[in-house]
Amino acid sequence: MHAATVPHAIEMIGVTKRFGPVVANDGVDFAARPGEVHALVGENGAGKSTLMSILAGLYHPDAGVLSIHGEPVEFRSPRDAIDCGIGMVYQHFMLVDSFTVAENAILGARDAGIVLDTASAERDLARLGERYGLKVDSRARVWQLSVGEQQRVEIVRLLYRGAKILVFDEPTAVLTPQESADLIRTLRAMAAEGFCVVFISHKLDEVLAVADRVTVLRRGRAVATVEARTTDRRALARLMVGRDLLPGTSRSDSMVPHTGKDIRETILEIRDLRANGDKGLPALSGVDLDVHAGEILGVAGVAGNGQRELAETITGLRPVTGGRVRVNGTDMTNRPPGDIARAGVAHVPEDRLGTGLVPGADLTDNAIMRRYRRAPLARGPFLVRRAAAVFTDRLLAAHDVIAPGRTAPVRNLSGGNQQKLLLARELAGEPQLLVAVHPTRGVDVGAAETIHRLLREQQSRGAATLLISEDLDELLALADRIAVLYEGRIMGIVDARATDPDHLGLLMAGIAPAAASA
């Protein structure tokens, strides 16, 4: 099936794309066959998203040829790509927030007609969700869904539109280990049915489990295409960064075990916490948690089980309907976000561009957002621009943020550098409590290493960290204890040194084994 005579579903030859002086893709050759899962890997900024955006019709290449099923094509818009059976799920979703899931699926369809047949779409979406294990509420509005649920909507929408060439960007980021394994089996089954699947992921173990072949991009160029069965995680990481990695820099190998140090005073105390979700229904139902100085408490759970609401109630972004939130013994329940920040609470939200950073503002404005009213950045009511520039340059250098300069818009940075900037800003004031939500989602191995180092540094200086993540390897390596949320309740709190992904996966699915709590 994978012989050289099999025609390519996708063939890109010499593709180049420039944005001003920046060369995002530099003469890239890339080919994927029907009936295979082809992984695309590389560091943030390596050109993966740009290359796939050309395939999806969002960008037009400056040079090179694109062929689909052996026929040269020139896409003038995403509509042309969709008509060729190409669908892509981006890291930043292309959905209309105010529309329902079914309306988003129908949106733009040529045969939609004047009156939208949402009932038929809802039935089709339910069938597809059931078949591929990607269930969503087709009547819910997109703004009411978690990031993980929105990702599922994007995938099911492509299947609804009949795409046969599918590009998946981090599709397992919001799944339990069991669900991830199911999805990998689904993608393999789809490939066996003749789908061409392009799979983008920073989880190299996952790449090796699902892919037939792997193409590595580095600095805009395709440096290698290898058979997955003939390589390993460390070899792929070396191709990605162009050098031998130091011990502890690949995503799995970098997980330095937590210290197990003695836990000190309680920094965050949550009792019987209750809050509603965006639909007005209960999202948290009596949550009790303590986080101590020098402790990383992990929170695991499938997307949509209360993780976002938990972070937002602690940081003042969502009203509490019952219970108490105390920081250092002071009641901070339903206090404004500014008061909570001044009490020593830092927040890295799950949506770094929607909530954490201002995409159109430059790096300086984003870096000083927490401190612009304080000396030396401010003199009375006036901002001292020179001091702000010095502060920003120091922050960027100390946290390995790679950027064209402090005046560049944040949206021009890669995802990993955006995340490092956000974390650097939040940690600049040495907070007593850090609430970090999916801090390494969608970032490369180098950025993940930096973020893990920063989290460990906070632990070493005695700060408390509430780490919400769907990467169980990350939680097992960094956390002292792990709490599992299911339908807004704590299913169990376990010692990270005495559990494993299978145990956590059962709790995430709502199954409570005996002796689950610690």
C-alpha positions as CSV (number, residue, x, y, z in Angstrom):
1,M,0.0,0.0,0.0
2,H,2.9,2.3,0.7
3,A,5.0,1.5,-2.3
4,A,6.5,4.3,-4.4
5,T,4.0,3.6,-7.2
6,V,1.0,4.7,-5.0
7,P,-0.1,8.2,-6.2
8,H,0.2,10.9,-3.6
9,A,-2.9,12.5,-2.1
10,I,-0.8,15.6,-1.3
11,E,2.4,16.6,-3.1
12,M,4.2,19.9,-2.4
13,I,7.4,20.6,-4.4
14,G,9.7,23.6,-3.6
15,V,7.1,25.5,-1.6
16,T,8.3,28.8,-0.4
17,K,6.3,31.4,1.6
18,R,7.6,34.7,2.9
19,F,6.1,37.3,5.3
20,G,8.2,40.4,4.6
21,P,11.8,39.5,5.5
22,V,10.8,36.3,7.3
23,V,10.9,33.1,5.3
24,A,8.4,30.8,6.9
25,N,8.8,27.9,4.3
26,D,12.0,27.6,2.3
27,G,11.7,25.3,-0.7
28,V,9.8,22.6,1.2
29,D,9.1,19.2,-0.4
30,F,6.3,17.3,1.3
31,A,4.2,14.3,0.1
32,A,1.5,12.2,1.8
33,R,-0.3,9.2,0.4
34,P,-3.9,8.0,0.6
35,G,-4.2,5.3,3.2
36,E,-1.4,6.6,5.5
37,V,-1.0,8.7,8.6
38,H,1.8,11.1,7.9
39,A,3.1,13.0,11.0
40,L,4.6,16.5,10.7
41,V,6.8,17.6,13.5
42,G,9.1,20.5,14.3
43,E,9.8,23.2,16.9
44,N,7.4,26.2,17.2
45,G,8.1,28.5,14.3
46,A,9.5,25.7,12.1
47,G,6.9,26.4,9.5
48,K,4.4,23.6,10.1
49,S,1.3,25.8,10.4
50,T,2.3,27.9,7.4
51,L,2.8,24.8,5.2
52,M,-0.5,23.4,6.2
53,S,-2.2,26.8,5.7
54,I,-1.0,26.7,2.1
55,L,-2.6,23.3,1.8
56,A,-5.8,24.6,3.3
57,G,-6.0,27.6,0.9
58,L,-5.4,30.3,3.5
59,Y,-2.1,31.3,2.0
60,H,-0.8,31.3,-1.5
61,P,2.8,30.2,-1.9
62,D,5.4,32.6,-3.3
63,A,7.0,29.7,-5.2
64,G,6.5,25.9,-5.7
65,V,3.8,23.5,-6.9
66,L,0.9,21.9,-5.0
67,S,-0.8,18.8,-6.4
68,I,-3.8,16.9,-5.0
69,H,-4.2,13.3,-6.2
70,G,-1.7,14.0,-9.0
71,E,-3.4,17.1,-10.3
72,P,-1.7,20.5,-10.0
73,V,-3.9,23.0,-8.1
74,E,-3.9,26.7,-7.2
75,F,-6.1,27.4,-4.3
76,R,-7.4,31.0,-4.2
77,S,-9.3,30.5,-1.0
78,P,-10.2,27.9,1.7
79,R,-13.3,27.1,-0.3
80,D,-11.2,25.7,-3.1
81,A,-9.4,23.4,-0.7
82,I,-12.6,22.3,0.9
83,D,-14.0,21.5,-2.6
84,C,-10.9,19.3,-3.1
85,G,-11.7,17.4,0.1
86,I,-9.1,19.0,2.3
87,G,-10.0,19.8,5.9
88,M,-7.8,21.2,8.7
89,V,-8.2,21.7,12.4
90,Y,-6.1,24.7,13.6
91,Q,-4.7,25.3,17.0
92,H,-6.8,28.5,17.0
93,F,-10.2,27.4,15.9
94,M,-12.1,28.8,12.9
95,L,-15.5,28.8,14.5
96,V,-18.2,31.4,15.0
97,D,-18.7,31.8,18.7
98,S,-22.3,32.9,18.6
99,F,-23.5,30.0,16.4
100,T,-24.4,26.5,17.5
101,V,-22.3,23.5,16.6
102,A,-24.7,22.5,13.9
103,E,-24.8,26.0,12.4
104,N,-21.0,26.0,12.3
105,A,-21.1,22.7,10.5
106,I,-23.6,24.0,7.9
107,L,-21.9,27.4,7.5
108,G,-20.5,28.0,4.1
109,A,-21.8,24.7,2.6
110,R,-22.7,25.1,-1.0
111,D,-25.9,23.1,-0.7
112,A,-27.1,24.7,2.6
113,G,-29.9,26.6,0.9
114,I,-31.8,29.7,2.2
115,V,-33.3,27.9,5.2
116,L,-30.7,26.0,7.3
117,D,-31.7,22.4,8.0
118,T,-30.1,22.2,11.5
119,A,-32.2,19.2,12.5
120,S,-30.6,17.1,9.8
121,A,-27.1,18.4,10.6
122,E,-27.6,17.6,14.3
123,R,-28.5,14.0,13.4
124,D,-25.5,13.7,11.1
125,L,-23.1,15.2,13.7
126,A,-24.4,12.9,16.3
127,R,-23.8,9.9,14.0
128,L,-20.3,11.1,13.2
129,G,-19.5,11.9,16.8
130,E,-20.7,8.4,17.8
131,R,-18.7,6.7,15.1
132,Y,-15.4,8.5,15.8
133,G,-15.7,9.0,19.5
134,L,-15.9,12.8,19.3
135,K,-19.3,13.5,20.9
136,V,-20.4,17.1,21.2
137,D,-23.6,18.9,22.0
138,S,-24.7,19.9,18.5
139,R,-27.2,22.5,19.9
140,A,-24.7,24.2,22.1
141,R,-23.3,27.6,21.1
142,V,-19.5,27.5,20.5
143,W,-18.8,30.2,23.2
144,Q,-20.3,27.9,25.7
145,L,-17.8,25.1,25.0
146,S,-14.4,24.5,26.5
147,V,-11.3,24.6,24.3
148,G,-11.2,20.8,24.1
149,E,-14.9,20.6,23.0
150,Q,-14.3,23.3,20.3
151,Q,-11.5,21.1,19.0
152,R,-13.9,18.2,18.7
153,V,-16.4,20.4,16.8
154,E,-13.7,21.3,14.3
155,I,-12.9,17.6,13.6
156,V,-16.5,16.5,13.3
157,R,-17.3,19.5,11.1
158,L,-14.7,18.4,8.6
159,L,-16.0,14.8,8.5
160,Y,-19.5,16.3,8.0
161,R,-18.3,18.2,5.0
162,G,-16.8,15.0,3.5
163,A,-13.1,15.7,3.8
164,K,-10.9,12.8,2.7
165,I,-7.5,14.6,3.4
166,L,-7.5,15.5,7.1
167,V,-4.9,17.6,8.9
168,F,-5.1,17.2,12.7
169,D,-3.3,19.6,15.0
170,E,-2.7,18.2,18.5
171,P,-6.0,16.1,18.4
172,T,-5.4,14.1,21.6
173,A,-4.5,17.1,23.8
174,V,-7.9,16.9,25.6
175,L,-8.4,13.2,25.9
176,T,-7.7,10.6,28.6
177,P,-5.1,8.0,27.9
178,Q,-7.8,5.5,27.0
179,E,-9.5,8.0,24.7
180,S,-6.2,8.9,23.1
181,A,-5.6,5.3,22.4
182,D,-9.1,5.0,20.9
183,L,-8.5,8.0,18.7
184,I,-5.2,6.6,17.5
185,R,-7.0,3.4,16.5
186,T,-9.7,5.5,14.8
187,L,-7.1,7.4,12.7
188,R,-5.4,4.1,11.8
189,A,-8.9,2.8,10.8
190,M,-9.6,6.0,8.7
191,A,-6.2,5.5,6.9
192,A,-7.2,1.9,6.2
193,E,-10.4,3.3,4.6
194,G,-8.3,5.5,2.3
195,F,-8.2,8.7,4.2
196,C,-4.9,10.7,4.0
197,V,-4.3,11.9,7.5
198,V,-1.6,14.5,8.4
199,F,-1.0,14.4,12.1
200,I,0.8,17.3,13.9
201,S,1.8,16.7,17.4
202,H,4.6,17.6,19.9
203,K,4.1,14.3,21.7
204,L,6.7,12.2,20.0
205,D,5.6,8.9,21.6
206,E,2.2,9.6,20.2
207,V,3.6,10.4,16.7
208,L,5.5,7.1,16.7
209,A,2.4,5.2,17.8
210,V,0.1,6.5,15.0
211,A,2.3,7.5,12.0
212,D,3.5,5.5,9.0
213,R,6.0,8.2,8.1
214,V,7.2,11.4,9.8
215,T,8.4,14.6,8.1
216,V,10.6,16.9,10.2
217,L,10.7,20.7,9.6
218,R,13.4,22.9,11.0
219,R,13.6,26.6,10.4
220,G,11.3,26.5,7.4
221,R,12.9,23.6,5.7
222,A,12.1,19.9,5.4
223,V,15.2,18.2,6.8
224,A,14.0,14.6,6.8
225,T,11.2,12.1,6.1
226,V,11.6,8.9,7.9
227,E,9.6,5.7,8.4
228,A,8.1,5.7,11.9
229,R,9.1,2.1,12.6
230,T,12.8,2.8,11.9
231,T,13.2,5.8,14.3
232,D,12.7,6.8,17.9
233,R,11.8,9.8,20.0
234,R,15.3,11.0,20.6
235,A,16.3,10.8,17.0
236,L,13.2,12.8,16.0
237,A,14.0,15.4,18.7
238,R,17.6,15.7,17.4
239,L,16.3,16.3,13.9
240,M,13.9,18.9,15.1
241,V,16.5,21.1,16.9
242,G,19.5,20.3,14.8
243,R,21.8,19.0,17.5
244,D,22.1,16.3,20.2
245,L,19.8,17.2,23.1
246,L,21.2,17.6,26.6
247,P,19.8,15.0,29.1
248,G,16.3,16.0,30.0
249,T,15.2,18.0,27.0
250,S,12.7,15.8,25.1
251,R,9.1,15.8,26.2
252,S,9.2,12.5,28.1
253,D,12.9,12.4,29.0
254,S,12.8,15.9,30.5
255,M,10.4,14.8,33.3
256,V,12.5,15.2,36.4
257,P,10.8,13.6,39.3
258,H,9.4,15.9,41.9
259,T,11.3,16.2,45.1
260,G,8.7,15.0,47.6
261,K,9.8,17.7,50.0
262,D,7.9,18.4,53.2
263,I,4.7,20.3,52.6
264,R,4.4,23.6,54.5
265,E,1.7,26.1,55.2
266,T,-1.6,26.2,53.2
267,I,-1.6,28.9,50.6
268,L,-4.8,28.1,48.8
269,E,-7.8,26.7,50.6
270,I,-11.0,25.8,48.7
271,R,-14.1,24.6,50.6
272,D,-17.4,23.3,49.0
273,L,-16.7,25.5,45.9
274,R,-19.7,25.8,43.6
275,A,-20.0,27.7,40.3
276,N,-22.0,27.6,37.1
277,G,-20.7,27.2,33.6
278,D,-21.4,29.4,30.6
279,K,-24.7,27.6,30.0
280,G,-25.9,28.5,33.5
281,L,-25.7,24.9,34.7
282,P,-23.6,23.7,37.6
283,A,-19.9,23.2,36.6
284,L,-18.4,22.9,40.1
285,S,-20.3,20.9,42.7
286,G,-18.7,21.1,46.1
287,V,-14.9,21.1,45.4
288,D,-12.5,20.9,48.3
289,L,-8.8,21.4,47.7
290,D,-5.7,22.7,49.5
291,V,-2.5,23.7,47.9
292,H,0.6,24.2,50.2
293,A,3.7,26.3,50.0
294,G,6.3,24.5,47.9
295,E,3.8,22.1,46.4
296,I,2.6,21.5,42.9
297,L,-1.0,20.2,43.0
298,G,-2.0,18.8,39.6
299,V,-5.5,18.8,38.3
300,A,-6.4,16.2,35.7
301,G,-9.7,15.7,33.8
302,V,-11.2,15.4,30.4
303,A,-12.0,18.9,28.9
304,G,-15.3,20.2,30.1
305,N,-15.4,18.7,33.6
306,G,-14.8,21.9,35.5
307,Q,-11.1,22.7,35.1
308,R,-11.7,26.1,33.4
309,E,-14.3,27.1,35.9
310,L,-12.1,26.1,38.8
311,A,-9.2,28.3,37.6
312,E,-11.6,31.2,36.9
313,T,-13.3,31.2,40.3
314,I,-9.9,31.2,42.0
315,T,-8.7,34.1,39.9
316,G,-11.9,36.2,40.1
317,L,-12.9,35.7,36.5
318,R,-16.1,33.7,37.3
319,P,-18.6,34.2,40.1
320,V,-18.7,31.7,42.9
321,T,-22.3,30.5,43.7
322,G,-21.3,28.7,46.9
323,G,-18.4,27.8,49.1
324,R,-15.2,29.7,49.9
325,V,-11.8,30.5,48.3
326,R,-9.1,31.6,50.7
327,V,-5.5,32.7,49.9
328,N,-3.1,32.8,52.8
329,G,-6.1,32.7,55.1
330,T,-7.8,35.7,53.6
331,D,-11.3,35.2,52.1
332,M,-11.0,36.1,48.4
333,T,-14.3,34.7,47.3
334,N,-15.8,36.8,44.5
335,R,-13.2,39.5,44.9
336,P,-12.2,41.4,41.7
337,P,-9.3,39.9,39.7
338,G,-7.1,42.9,40.5
339,D,-7.5,42.4,44.2
340,I,-6.7,38.7,43.8
341,A,-3.6,39.5,41.7
342,R,-2.4,42.0,44.4
343,A,-2.9,39.2,47.0
344,G,-0.1,37.3,45.2
345,V,-2.0,35.1,42.8
346,A,-0.7,34.7,39.2
347,H,-2.7,33.2,36.4
348,V,-1.7,31.5,33.1
349,P,-5.1,30.9,31.4
350,E,-5.8,28.1,28.9
351,D,-6.4,30.5,26.0
352,R,-3.1,32.5,25.9
353,L,-4.2,34.8,23.1
354,G,-7.9,35.2,24.0
355,T,-7.4,35.8,27.8
356,G,-3.7,36.0,28.7
357,L,-2.2,38.3,26.1
358,V,-3.3,41.1,23.8
359,P,-2.4,39.8,20.3
360,G,-2.3,43.1,18.5
361,A,-0.2,44.8,21.2
362,D,3.6,44.7,21.2
363,L,5.7,42.7,23.6
364,T,6.4,45.6,25.8
365,D,2.8,46.4,26.5
366,N,2.1,42.8,27.2
367,A,5.1,42.4,29.4
368,I,4.3,45.3,31.7
369,M,0.6,44.6,31.9
370,R,0.8,43.7,35.6
371,R,3.3,46.4,36.7
372,Y,2.7,49.5,34.6
373,R,1.3,51.5,37.5
374,R,4.3,50.8,39.8
375,A,7.7,52.3,39.9
376,P,10.1,52.2,38.2
377,L,7.8,51.7,35.2
378,A,5.5,54.5,36.3
379,R,6.2,58.0,37.5
380,G,2.9,59.3,39.0
381,P,0.3,58.8,36.3
382,F,2.9,58.5,33.5
383,L,4.5,55.5,32.0
384,V,8.3,55.6,31.8
385,R,8.9,54.1,28.4
386,R,12.7,53.6,28.8
387,A,12.2,51.7,32.1
388,A,9.4,49.6,30.4
389,A,11.8,48.8,27.6
390,V,14.6,47.8,30.0
391,F,12.2,45.6,32.0
392,T,10.9,43.9,28.8
393,D,14.4,43.2,27.5
394,R,15.4,41.6,30.8
395,L,12.2,39.5,30.9
396,L,12.7,38.3,27.3
397,A,16.4,37.4,27.9
398,A,15.8,35.7,31.2
399,H,13.1,33.4,29.8
400,D,14.4,32.6,26.3
401,V,11.6,34.4,24.5
402,I,12.7,34.5,20.9
403,A,11.2,37.6,19.1
404,P,12.1,40.1,16.4
405,G,12.1,42.8,19.1
406,R,10.1,44.2,21.9
407,T,8.0,46.3,19.4
408,A,6.8,43.2,17.5
409,P,3.1,42.3,17.9
410,V,2.6,39.3,20.2
411,R,0.5,37.6,17.5
412,N,3.7,37.3,15.4
413,L,5.4,35.1,17.9
414,S,5.3,31.3,17.8
415,G,3.0,29.6,20.3
416,G,5.9,28.5,22.5
417,N,7.3,32.1,22.7
418,Q,3.9,33.5,23.4
419,Q,3.5,31.1,26.3
420,K,7.0,31.8,27.7
421,L,6.2,35.6,27.6
422,L,3.0,35.0,29.4
423,L,4.5,32.9,32.1
424,A,7.5,35.3,32.5
425,R,5.1,38.2,33.0
426,E,3.1,36.3,35.6
427,L,6.1,35.2,37.6
428,A,8.0,38.5,37.5
429,G,6.4,39.6,40.8
430,E,7.3,36.3,42.6
431,P,3.6,35.3,43.3
432,Q,2.7,33.1,46.3
433,L,0.2,31.1,44.2
434,L,0.4,30.3,40.5
435,V,-2.7,29.0,38.7
436,A,-1.4,27.5,35.5
437,V,-3.8,26.0,33.0
438,H,-2.4,23.8,30.2
439,P,0.9,25.7,30.3
440,T,2.7,23.5,27.7
441,R,-0.3,22.8,25.3
442,G,0.8,23.2,21.7
443,V,4.5,24.1,22.5
444,D,7.6,22.4,21.3
445,V,10.1,20.4,23.3
446,G,12.4,23.3,23.9
447,A,9.6,25.6,25.1
448,A,8.2,22.8,27.3
449,E,11.6,22.4,28.9
450,T,11.8,26.1,29.8
451,I,8.2,26.1,31.2
452,H,8.9,23.0,33.3
453,R,12.1,24.6,34.7
454,L,10.1,27.8,35.6
455,L,7.5,25.7,37.4
456,R,10.1,23.8,39.4
457,E,11.8,27.1,40.3
458,Q,8.6,28.4,41.7
459,Q,8.3,25.2,43.8
460,S,11.9,25.6,45.0
461,R,11.3,29.2,46.3
462,G,8.2,28.0,48.2
463,A,5.4,29.1,45.9
464,A,2.2,27.1,45.6
465,T,1.2,25.9,42.2
466,L,-2.2,24.7,40.9
467,L,-1.3,22.9,37.6
468,I,-4.2,22.1,35.4
469,S,-3.1,19.9,32.5
470,E,-4.4,17.2,30.2
471,D,-0.8,15.8,29.7
472,L,-0.7,13.0,32.3
473,D,3.1,12.5,31.8
474,E,3.6,16.2,32.7
475,L,1.4,15.9,35.8
476,L,3.1,12.7,37.0
477,A,6.5,14.2,36.7
478,L,5.9,17.7,38.1
479,A,3.1,17.3,40.7
480,D,3.3,16.2,44.3
481,R,-0.4,15.2,44.3
482,I,-3.0,15.0,41.6
483,A,-6.7,15.8,41.9
484,V,-9.0,14.4,39.3
485,L,-12.1,16.3,38.3
486,Y,-15.1,14.6,36.8
487,E,-18.4,16.4,36.2
488,G,-17.4,19.2,38.6
489,R,-16.5,16.9,41.5
490,I,-13.2,15.6,42.8
491,M,-13.1,11.9,42.0
492,G,-9.9,11.4,44.0
493,I,-6.6,13.0,45.1
494,V,-3.7,10.7,44.7
495,D,0.0,10.8,45.4
496,A,1.8,11.3,42.1
497,R,4.5,8.9,43.1
498,A,2.0,6.1,43.8
499,T,-0.2,6.3,40.7
500,D,0.0,5.8,36.9
501,P,-1.8,7.0,33.7
502,D,-4.2,4.0,33.7
503,H,-5.3,4.7,37.3
504,L,-5.8,8.4,36.5
505,G,-7.6,7.5,33.3
506,L,-10.2,5.5,35.2
507,L,-10.8,8.4,37.6
508,M,-11.1,10.8,34.6
509,A,-13.8,8.5,33.2
510,G,-15.7,8.7,36.5
511,I,-14.7,5.2,37.7
512,A,-13.5,5.3,41.3
513,P,-11.3,2.3,42.1
514,A,-11.0,1.3,45.8
515,A,-8.4,3.3,47.7
516,A,-8.3,6.0,45.0
517,S,-7.9,8.9,47.4
518,A,-4.8,9.8,49.3
